[in-house]
């Protein structure tokens, strides 16, 4: 999932997308996957969000990072389906996708309500990212069932009843948590006290990638194109 940290989880290949989309978002990426940020020494850290296996990612944090991940998936040629109770907050994705020759929005993104629907099937040429932006205890409306389908669960805060969602995900991305929630995370992942303290003191541009045998601080990177669509990087929504 994270390059050089979990190579057995696969590597995201390259996909094709229009030059206009690349100009709009200007994502950072390579064959190793999607560059999410940098490490302690400035080295780029890539996340294989789209891969040849059903994949779950849990994001505990702000809407900004969730939208940034979705935009970067679009920029690699993925279809994005967003199920949300706040559709207006996701209109930036539609703007990022742009318009076709007929003036209609490019159908790379669909914004839907939080109800089960038939999903398109992901493929190597057209992978699928499903964003579940609901409550802190998400229902399994769109579980990943096939290769090239990734479900991203956006959790506004850490809830005890979401333990199976976050600890069972292939990768969890955690932004700064209040002290009580950081302590809850410590119990969920059996973290040492200094790691719990780290979760409660992260800056707005930091996240922790957590997975099996993985604890990796990431300094998030935002491109100029993303800033035009989303504003400056921040922890909240």
C-alpha positions as CSV (number, residue, x, y, z in Angstrom):
1,X,0.0,0.0,0.0
2,X,2.8,2.4,0.9
3,X,5.8,1.9,-1.3
4,X,8.8,0.3,0.4
5,X,6.6,-0.5,3.4
6,X,4.1,-3.0,2.1
7,X,5.2,-4.2,-1.3
8,X,3.1,-7.3,-1.0
9,X,-0.1,-5.2,-1.3
10,X,0.7,-4.3,-4.9
11,X,1.7,-1.4,-7.0
12,X,-0.6,1.0,-8.8
13,X,0.2,1.2,-12.6
14,X,-0.2,4.2,-14.7
15,X,-3.6,5.2,-16.2
16,X,-4.4,7.7,-18.9
17,X,-6.3,10.9,-18.5
18,X,-6.8,14.0,-20.6
19,X,-4.1,16.7,-20.7
20,X,-6.7,19.2,-19.5
21,X,-7.3,17.2,-16.3
22,X,-3.5,17.1,-15.7
23,X,-3.2,20.8,-16.2
24,X,-6.1,21.5,-13.8
25,X,-4.8,19.4,-10.9
26,X,-1.1,18.8,-11.7
27,X,-0.9,15.7,-9.4
28,X,2.4,14.2,-8.2
29,X,2.7,10.6,-9.1
30,X,4.8,7.8,-10.7
31,X,4.4,4.2,-11.5
32,X,4.7,3.5,-7.7
33,X,1.3,4.9,-7.1
34,X,-0.1,8.2,-5.9
35,X,2.3,10.6,-4.1
36,X,0.5,11.6,-1.0
37,X,3.3,13.6,0.8
38,X,6.8,13.3,1.9
39,X,8.7,11.7,4.8
40,X,11.0,13.0,7.5
41,X,13.8,13.6,5.0
42,X,11.7,15.0,2.2
43,X,11.5,11.8,0.3
44,X,8.2,11.3,-1.6
45,X,5.8,8.7,-0.2
46,X,3.5,6.9,-2.6
47,X,0.2,5.2,-1.8
48,X,-1.1,2.4,-4.0
49,X,-4.8,3.5,-3.8
50,X,-5.9,1.8,-7.0
51,X,-4.7,-1.8,-7.4
52,X,-5.6,-5.3,-8.6
53,X,-7.3,-6.3,-5.4
54,X,-10.4,-5.1,-3.5
55,X,-9.1,-2.4,-1.2
56,X,-10.3,-0.5,1.8
57,X,-8.9,2.8,3.1
58,X,-10.1,4.5,6.2
59,X,-9.5,8.2,6.6
60,X,-10.0,9.7,10.0
61,X,-9.8,13.4,9.6
62,X,-11.0,16.3,7.5
63,X,-12.8,16.6,4.2
64,X,-9.9,18.4,2.6
65,X,-7.7,15.3,2.5
66,X,-10.5,13.1,1.3
67,X,-11.3,15.4,-1.6
68,X,-7.6,15.6,-2.4
69,X,-7.3,11.8,-2.6
70,X,-10.3,11.6,-4.8
71,X,-9.0,14.3,-7.2
72,X,-5.6,12.6,-7.5
73,X,-7.4,9.3,-8.3
74,X,-9.3,11.1,-11.0
75,X,-6.1,12.5,-12.4
76,X,-4.8,9.0,-12.8
77,X,-7.9,8.0,-14.9
78,X,-10.1,6.5,-12.2
79,X,-13.8,6.7,-12.0
80,X,-14.9,8.2,-8.7
81,X,-18.3,7.6,-7.1
82,X,-19.0,9.7,-4.0
83,X,-21.8,8.7,-1.6
84,X,-22.4,11.6,0.8
85,X,-24.9,13.4,2.9
86,X,-23.3,16.7,1.9
87,X,-23.1,16.8,-1.9
88,X,-22.3,20.5,-2.1
89,X,-19.0,19.9,-0.3
90,X,-17.9,17.6,-3.2
91,X,-18.7,19.9,-6.1
92,X,-15.0,20.7,-6.4
93,X,-14.5,17.3,-8.0
94,X,-17.0,18.1,-10.7
95,X,-15.2,21.3,-11.4
96,X,-11.9,19.4,-11.5
97,X,-13.2,17.0,-14.0
98,X,-14.1,19.8,-16.4
99,X,-16.4,19.7,-19.3
100,X,-16.6,17.7,-22.5
101,X,-17.0,19.1,-26.1
102,X,-20.8,19.3,-25.6
103,X,-20.4,21.5,-22.5
104,X,-21.5,18.7,-20.1
105,X,-19.4,17.6,-17.1
106,X,-16.9,14.9,-17.9
107,X,-18.4,11.7,-16.3
108,X,-15.4,10.8,-14.3
109,X,-17.2,11.6,-11.0
110,X,-20.7,10.8,-9.7
111,X,-22.0,12.3,-6.5
112,X,-24.8,10.3,-5.0
113,X,-26.8,10.0,-1.8
114,X,-26.0,7.5,0.9
115,X,-28.1,4.7,-0.5
116,X,-27.0,1.4,-2.2
117,X,-26.8,1.6,-6.0
118,X,-25.4,-0.5,-8.7
119,X,-21.8,0.5,-9.2
120,X,-19.7,0.4,-12.4
121,X,-17.2,-2.4,-12.4
122,X,-13.6,-1.3,-12.1
123,X,-10.9,-2.6,-14.5
124,X,-7.2,-2.1,-15.0
125,X,-8.0,0.6,-17.7
126,X,-10.7,2.2,-15.6
127,X,-10.3,1.6,-11.8
128,X,-13.0,2.7,-9.5
129,X,-12.8,4.7,-6.3
130,X,-15.9,4.7,-4.1
131,X,-15.9,7.4,-1.4
132,X,-18.2,6.7,1.5
133,X,-18.7,10.1,3.2
134,X,-21.3,9.4,5.9
135,X,-21.3,9.1,9.7
136,X,-18.4,8.1,12.0
137,X,-19.9,4.6,12.0
138,X,-20.3,3.8,8.2
139,X,-22.6,1.1,6.9
140,X,-21.3,-1.3,4.3
141,X,-23.2,0.2,1.4
142,X,-20.4,-0.2,-1.2
143,X,-17.8,-2.8,0.1
144,X,-15.0,-3.5,-2.4
145,X,-16.0,-6.7,-4.1
146,X,-13.6,-6.9,-7.1
147,X,-10.1,-6.0,-8.2
148,X,-9.6,-2.4,-9.2
149,X,-12.2,-1.2,-6.8
150,X,-11.2,0.8,-3.7
151,X,-13.6,2.0,-1.0
152,X,-12.5,5.1,0.9
153,X,-14.3,5.6,4.2
154,X,-14.3,9.2,5.4
155,X,-14.7,9.3,9.2
156,X,-15.1,12.8,10.7
157,X,-13.9,11.4,14.1
158,X,-12.9,8.1,15.7
159,X,-15.9,6.2,17.2
160,X,-15.6,3.0,19.3
161,X,-18.1,1.3,17.0
162,X,-15.9,2.0,14.0
163,X,-13.1,-0.2,15.3
164,X,-13.6,-2.9,12.7
165,X,-13.7,-0.4,9.9
166,X,-10.5,1.4,10.7
167,X,-8.4,-1.6,12.0
168,X,-9.7,-3.9,9.3
169,X,-8.8,-1.5,6.5
170,X,-5.8,-2.1,4.3
171,X,-4.6,1.3,5.2
172,X,-5.7,4.0,7.7
173,X,-4.8,7.6,7.3
174,X,-5.2,9.5,10.6
175,X,-5.0,13.3,11.0
176,X,-4.8,15.1,14.4
177,X,-7.2,13.7,17.0
178,X,-8.4,15.2,20.3
179,X,-6.8,13.6,23.3
180,X,-9.7,11.3,24.1
181,X,-9.9,10.0,20.5
182,X,-6.1,9.6,20.4
183,X,-6.4,7.4,23.5
184,X,-9.1,5.4,21.8
185,X,-6.8,4.9,18.8
186,X,-4.2,3.7,21.2
187,X,-6.5,1.0,22.5
188,X,-7.6,0.0,19.0
189,X,-4.1,-0.4,17.6
190,X,-2.3,-1.1,21.0
191,X,-0.1,1.9,20.6
192,X,2.6,3.0,22.9
193,X,2.0,6.2,24.9
194,X,4.4,8.4,22.8
195,X,2.5,7.4,19.6
196,X,-0.8,8.3,21.2
197,X,0.7,11.7,22.1
198,X,1.9,12.1,18.6
199,X,-1.6,11.6,17.2
200,X,-3.0,14.5,19.4
201,X,-0.2,16.9,18.4
202,X,0.0,16.6,14.6
203,X,0.0,19.9,12.6
204,X,-2.6,20.6,10.0
205,X,-0.4,19.3,7.2
206,X,0.5,16.0,8.8
207,X,-1.1,12.6,8.8
208,X,-0.1,9.1,10.1
209,X,-0.4,6.1,7.8
210,X,-1.3,3.1,10.0
211,X,-1.5,-0.5,8.9
212,X,-0.2,-4.0,9.7
213,X,3.3,-3.3,11.1
214,X,3.1,0.2,9.7
215,X,3.3,3.6,11.5
216,X,4.5,6.3,9.1
217,X,4.2,10.1,9.6
218,X,3.5,11.9,6.3
219,X,3.8,15.6,5.6
220,X,1.0,16.3,3.1
221,X,1.7,18.1,-0.2
222,X,-0.8,20.3,-2.0
223,X,-0.2,21.4,-5.6
224,X,-1.1,24.9,-6.9
225,X,-4.0,23.5,-8.9
226,X,-5.4,21.7,-5.9
227,X,-5.1,24.9,-3.9
228,X,-7.2,26.8,-6.5
229,X,-9.9,24.2,-6.1
230,X,-9.7,23.4,-2.4
231,X,-7.9,26.3,-0.8
232,X,-4.9,25.9,1.5
233,X,-4.4,22.5,3.2
234,X,-6.1,22.3,6.6
235,X,-7.2,19.7,9.1
236,X,-10.9,20.5,9.1
237,X,-13.5,20.7,6.5
